[in-house]
């Protein structure tokens, strides 16, 4: 059991989670570059030696942060989709959900740039088993992509007559929202006024949705 400041102690499992929470805070503040195991240990109030009992190094801790950030991204997409107005026409409803998921994706990037960058930080050689697991099929790392894939499939199925989704449509849609998100976080789009930024977002989403009809 590792002692921490204030006379408190962490049980074995609790310390790992506490270190992840501290690292998520670091990523929120400054992106993946801020995620350092020693700093996470300092914030929790334990020694680096205690932290290294739970993580082999920075790469393994960053992999845990990356998984958390990807969960948060997908959760934000789903919350936005739930709040989107419905439609009686199944085709319009499917298109509205697709647009809402994309809108939630971009909104998360703009609101949480540090976490967003961390969600797509490159795995490091010292990430260890945790890094490999986080990248595996069915893990949090692909959930945002799965949401877009399912939404595109629903648009195709609701069409009259129903049709198959365009080949690689999910990758194209993801590329559009991911690329836009990065542009909004960097120059020159980073300095757009809020209304202009919203116009750019909606134009991009309209392009994504219209692309699903061009089969």
FENMOQUI-V282504 format. One record per pair of residues at least 6 apart in sequence whose ideal C-beta (glycine too) atoms are under 8 Angstrom apart, sorted by sequence separation. I is the first residue (numbers start at 0). J is the second residue. D is the distance in whole Angstrom. If there is no record, write none. Layout:
BEGIN
i	j	d
I	J	D
I	J	D
END
This chain:
BEGIN
i	j	d
2	8	6
3	9	6
40	46	7
54	60	5
86	92	4
132	138	7
133	139	7
134	140	5
155	161	7
165	171	8
182	188	4
183	189	6
1	8	7
26	33	6
40	47	5
43	50	8
85	92	6
107	114	8
108	115	4
123	130	7
133	140	6
155	162	5
182	189	8
0	8	5
1	9	6
9	17	6
25	33	4
26	34	5
107	115	6
122	130	5
155	163	6
183	191	7
188	196	7
191	199	7
0	9	7
25	34	5
40	49	7
54	63	8
86	95	6
122	131	8
155	164	4
0	10	6
25	35	7
37	47	5
40	50	4
85	95	7
154	164	8
155	165	8
0	11	7
36	47	7
39	50	7
84	95	7
188	199	7
22	34	5
83	95	5
122	134	6
152	164	5
1	14	6
25	38	6
37	50	7
83	96	6
151	164	5
183	196	6
22	36	8
25	39	6
36	50	5
151	165	8
36	51	7
83	98	8
80	96	5
83	99	4
183	199	8
21	38	8
22	39	5
25	42	8
82	99	7
151	168	5
183	200	8
18	36	8
21	39	4
24	42	7
36	54	6
151	169	6
21	40	8
80	99	4
36	56	7
79	99	5
80	100	5
179	199	7
18	39	5
21	42	4
36	57	5
39	60	6
79	100	7
148	169	4
151	172	6
179	200	7
18	40	7
21	43	5
35	57	6
147	169	5
34	57	7
77	100	8
79	102	6
80	103	6
36	60	5
76	100	5
79	103	3
179	203	5
18	43	6
78	103	7
144	169	7
147	172	5
17	43	5
34	60	6
77	103	7
147	173	6
34	61	5
76	103	4
79	106	7
176	203	7
75	103	5
76	104	5
175	203	6
176	204	8
14	43	7
75	104	8
144	173	6
147	176	8
31	61	6
34	64	6
143	173	8
14	45	7
75	106	7
76	107	7
175	206	7
176	207	7
18	50	6
72	104	7
75	107	4
175	207	5
31	64	7
9	43	8
31	65	8
14	49	7
18	53	6
72	107	5
172	207	5
9	45	7
14	50	8
18	54	7
71	107	7
171	207	8
7	44	8
14	52	8
15	53	4
22	60	5
26	64	5
172	210	8
5	44	7
14	53	6
15	54	8
22	61	7
104	143	7
171	210	7
3	43	6
4	44	4
71	111	7
3	44	4
19	60	7
22	63	7
23	64	6
3	45	5
18	60	7
22	64	5
26	68	7
72	114	8
168	210	7
2	45	8
71	114	6
72	115	7
168	211	7
1	45	5
19	63	5
23	67	5
1	46	7
19	64	7
23	68	8
165	210	7
68	114	4
72	118	5
100	146	5
101	147	7
165	211	7
67	114	8
68	115	7
71	118	8
100	147	6
164	211	8
1	49	4
19	67	7
165	213	8
68	117	5
69	118	5
165	214	6
68	118	4
97	147	8
100	150	5
1	52	8
163	214	8
65	117	6
162	214	5
64	117	5
65	118	6
97	150	4
65	119	8
96	150	5
97	151	6
154	208	8
158	212	8
65	120	6
61	117	7
97	153	8
155	211	7
158	214	8
65	122	8
93	150	7
96	153	7
97	154	6
154	211	5
119	177	8
61	120	6
155	214	7
62	122	7
93	153	4
94	154	6
151	211	6
93	154	4
61	123	7
93	156	8
58	122	7
62	126	5
69	133	8
90	154	7
93	157	4
58	123	3
61	126	7
62	127	8
92	157	7
115	180	7
57	123	7
58	124	7
59	125	7
63	129	6
73	139	7
80	146	8
58	125	4
59	126	6
62	129	5
66	133	4
76	143	6
90	157	4
57	125	7
58	126	4
59	127	5
62	130	4
65	133	6
89	157	4
90	158	6
116	184	8
56	125	4
58	127	7
61	130	8
70	139	5
73	142	4
77	146	7
90	159	7
115	184	7
55	125	6
59	129	5
62	132	8
63	133	8
69	139	5
73	143	5
76	146	6
56	127	8
59	130	6
62	133	5
69	140	5
72	143	5
101	172	7
105	176	6
109	180	7
55	127	5
58	130	6
66	138	7
67	139	8
70	142	7
104	176	5
108	180	4
112	184	5
66	139	5
69	142	7
73	146	6
104	177	8
108	181	8
66	140	7
69	143	7
101	175	8
105	179	6
109	183	6
54	129	8
65	140	7
97	172	8
101	176	5
105	180	5
108	183	7
109	184	7
104	180	7
108	184	6
105	183	7
33	113	7
30	112	7
30	113	4
34	117	7
27	111	7
29	113	6
28	113	6
31	116	6
27	113	5
30	116	4
31	117	4
26	113	5
27	114	5
30	117	6
109	196	8
26	114	6
31	120	4
26	116	8
30	120	8
23	114	7
26	117	4
105	200	5
102	200	7
105	203	8
101	203	8
102	204	6
101	204	5
98	204	5
101	207	6
98	205	8
98	207	7
97	207	7
98	208	5
97	208	6
94	208	5
97	211	7
94	211	7
END
